[in-house]
Amino acid sequence: MTTTPSTGPTTTATKTGATKTAATEEPKKATVDYESFLKLLTAQLRNQDPLAPMDATQFMTQLAQLSTVEQSMRSNDTLGKVLDTLKSSGMRMDMALLGRKVEVASDQLSLSGGKAEAAYTVDGTPASVKLEVLNSSGSVVYSTPGSLKTGRQVFDWTGKTASGGTAPDGVYTLRVTAKDKDGKALNSATVVTDTVAEVRSVDGASKFVLKNGATVDSSAVLSAS
């Protein structure tokens, strides 16, 4: 599967087991600051007036500052290594979901072979619920009333369009519009089930590419089977 370039370092894993990594090394600002401080202190000692040498207390204070800068630099380096280890561990755990079915919080509905399924929930008690299927251009191709029951509801779509035709296989968007008895809009959430086809690491965060082509954050995954 073709990977999509990103603005940061990116690692991509597919079901074939192949990985691609692109990284750029940046100079460490902490190192630059430490070396600048050391050069400044050395120049100060070299150019001091022999008849009026630096006060011992002032010199010890500057040495203490140098030691503090060095310790901070080492601490930052250690924390950076710990963070890299955690990111690498998280990526390996996410890769275990390759090829598995996952339930994700997404409104991207996949129509394949005349079959598409999603689930939705509505906060509160709805007086009206409208379900709309939108194509890639944002046009509504199908619309139907939704269930007024509370809790999780399932939406099945056979690909039938509002004009009586059949929509081609592909990725569509499910829009849920719910209102209470006073006409106030109610919040809703949609859930879809699909297979993880690809795992990408973008700027240190894992993203899943589903079989339907949608890309979701790892935090959107609700369950896996």
C-alpha positions, 0 to 999 in steps of 0.5 A, spaced: 500 500 500 502 506 498 504 511 504 502 518 504 508 523 506 507 527 512 511 533 515 515 530 520 519 523 521 514 518 519 514 510 520 509 506 516 508 498 517 503 494 512 501 487 513 507 485 508 512 487 514 515 492 511 517 498 514 520 505 511 523 510 516 525 517 514 528 521 520 532 528 520 537 530 525 537 536 529 542 540 533 541 539 540 540 546 543 542 544 550 549 542 547 549 549 544 548 553 550 553 548 554 558 550 549 557 557 549 557 558 556 563 554 557 567 558 552 564 565 555 567 562 562 574 561 558 574 567 555 573 571 561 578 567 565 583 568 559 582 576 559 581 578 566 586 583 569 592 580 572 592 586 577 584 585 579 583 577 578 576 575 579 573 574 585 573 567 588 566 567 590 564 570 583 568 564 580 565 559 584 558 561 582 559 561 575 562 554 576 556 552 580 552 555 574 556 551 569 555 544 573 547 546 573 547 547 565 551 540 564 546 536 569 540 539 566 543 537 559 544 530 561 537 530 564 534 532 558 538 527 554 535 521 559 528 524 558 529 524 551 531 517 550 525 514 555 520 518 551 523 515 544 523 508 548 516 509 550 514 511 543 517 505 540 514 500 545 507 503 543 508 503 535 510 495 536 503 494 540 499 498 535 502 494 530 499 488 533 492 490 530 494 489 523 489 485 519 484 485 525 477 488 526 477 494 530 471 498 532 473 505 532 469 512 533 468 514 526 463 517 521 466 514 515 462 508 512 464 503 507 460 500 502 462 494 499 458 489 495 452 492 497 453 492 504 455 497 509 454 498 517 455 503 522 452 504 529 450 510 533 448 513 539 444 520 541 445 523 548 438 525 551 431 523 549 431 524 541 424 526 538 427 526 531 433 523 528 435 523 521 440 519 518 444 521 511 449 518 507 454 523 504 459 522 498 466 524 497 463 531 494 459 532 500 452 531 497 447 527 500 445 520 496 441 517 501 437 519 507 432 515 512 429 517 519 433 514 525 431 510 531 428 514 537 430 509 542 436 510 547 442 507 547 446 504 541 442 503 534 445 499 528 444 503 521 444 498 515 445 501 508 444 496 502 447 502 497 440 504 495 440 512 493 435 517 494 433 517 486 432 509 487 439 507 484 445 504 487 451 507 489 458 505 487 462 501 493 467 506 496 467 510 503 461 515 505 460 519 511 454 518 515 451 524 518 446 523 524 442 529 526 438 529 532 433 533 536 429 533 542 422 535 543 423 542 543 427 542 537 434 543 540 440 539 537 442 533 541 449 530 540 451 524 537 456 519 536 458 514 530 462 507 530 464 503 525 467 496 524 473 495 519 480 491 518 486 495 520 490 495 513 496 499 515 499 502 521 503 509 521 507 513 526 506 520 524 510 525 529 510 520 534 503 518 534 500 512 531 495 512 526 491 506 523 489 506 515 483 502 515 481 497 509 476 502 507 481 507 506 479 512 512 485 514 517 484 514 524 488 516 530 489 510 535 485 513 540 479 512 536 479 505 537 474 502 542 475 495 541 479 489 537 477 482 535 
